[in-house]
Amino acid sequence: MDISSVLQGGYHHPLSREWQSRRELTKNMFMYPIFITDEPQAEVEIASLPGQKRWGIEKLDRLLAPLVQKGLRSVILFGVPVNCQKDPHGGPADDPSGPVIQAIHLIRKQYPSLYIACDVCLCEYTSHGHCGYLVHNPDGSTTIDNAASVKRIAQVALAYAKAGAHCVAPSDMMDGRVKAIKRALIEAGLGNRCTLMSYSAKFASAMYGPFRDAAGSTPSFGDRKCYQLPPGAHGLAQRAIIRDIAEGADIIMVKPALPYLDVLSQARDRLAPSHPLAAYQVSGEYAMIVAGARAGVYDLRTMAFESVNCIVRAGATLILSYFTPEFLDWLDS
């Protein structure tokens, strides 16, 4: 065997195996997605997302107190309205009495060191379940009104920023929404006080099913393939990332994570080497790993670590994961 073929001497020891990693996995790298509903006392199990719940404002402390004690540093909030009147324009999205803005106020008061990101989209609040305004065309077809959608999405993002969110994260995939949000933040004097994390490469994936159950955001008709990226569209993902950087995104996200590590890796190496990169380990990824462990295919902890280490290896500096509570324990053991 040639000398250059012998690699195992470099990772035979647990410590030297850690040295082979591009960066060390830490608690600070995890952002926990939380579903906030407008039922104040809610604590509702989500059947398709094992271990996850919809939380009411008055139960948030029960969730957050032990996690913050264990080292939780950041969360991302998703509104789940069940009592409001949804409309075609997502009117309840920025309601000051709605679950997201109320949660921002509560967390800022009770956990001032906790970083708060807010998902910005209309699908949970629209009567039709799509991420923007719809146009009904003379030929009977229905399409997205991109300009009107962008304007509304920027309004919602600004409302969250004014309420105290540290970060707004548009997930709608409307063209031009990053620039519109950035401009709105700057004009309101919040451009240097609120991070803009863009779902830049968000693919039309089959892995969002459990999330749609959790958030009540399944479209009432059709699908979102006209604005989320086609799974095979590598070049289109590159263009979307480059565009969002030019429009002022502070953090670039790839979603889902594991099936699109090539996109994440290229973002790190070529497209956004100077930007923090986020990867969303989405609901279907999480549910799939949990299901495999329950079926005895592998050990849950081992597989969870393997999955996030692959995400970090590809270039992520931030991981949105439903495994965050577990990692707060696992990284201490």
C-alpha positions, 0 to 999 in steps of 0.5 A: 500500500502506498504511503499516501493511501493510509488515512486512518491514522489521522482519525483513529482516536476520538479527539483526532476524529473531531479535528477532521471536522470543518468546525465544531458542532455547538449549541449556538448553531441551533435555532429551534422552530416553535409553533405559536397558536392564538389559543393562549392555553394550547399545548397540542401534540402534532401527530405527524411531527413527533415530540413537537407541539403547538404552544399558546402564549400562556404556556410558552414559559413551560417550553422555554424555561428549561431550554434556555437553562440548558443553553438555547440561544435562538428560536424562530416563530411560526404563527398558527392562527385557529380562531381568527378570520383568515382572508385572501390577503393574510390580514391576521399575519401582523395583527398586534394581538396575534400569536407571533407579535404577542410571543415576541413581546413575551420572550423579549420581556422574560428571556432578554438574551434569547435571539428571536427570528420570525418566519415571514409568510402569508400562507398560514393566514390566507383563506386559500393557503398560498404564500401571496395574493392571487389573481384570477385571470380571464381564462379561468387560471389563477396566478400569484400577484407578485408585486402586491404580495411583496408589498404585503410581505414587507409590511408583515416583516416590518411589523415583526421588526417593530415588535422587537424581533431580532431577525425576519425570515421571508419564506414565501419565495416571491421575487424581490421580497428581500429588497422590499423588506430591506428597504422597509427596515432601513426607512423605519430606522431598523436596517441596522437593528434587524437581521434579514435571513432569506429562504433563498434556495427553498425547494418545492419538496415533499418533505414539508408535509408535517409542517403543513399539518402543524401550521395549518398552511396546506393550500386549498387548491393547487401547489406552490411549484410556481414559486418554490424551486424545482428540486433539480434546479441547481442553476436556478438555486444559484441565481436565487442566492446571488439575487438575495445577496444583492438585495441585502440578505444578511443570512442565506438559507437552503431548505430542505437540508440533507437532499440539497447539501450540494447547493449548501456547499456551493453557497459556502465555497463560491456564492456566499463565502462571506455570509452566514449560511443557514440550513433548515432540517425540515419537518419531513427530515426530522420525522423520517429520522425519528421513524427510522429510529422507532423502527429499529433501523438505527439509533436516534442520537447517532443518526441525528448527529450524523445528519447535522454533522453532514449539514455542518460539513457542507458549510452551514453555520446555523441549523434550524432543527426540531432536534434542538432540545435533544442537542442541548442535552446531547452536547453536554454528555 
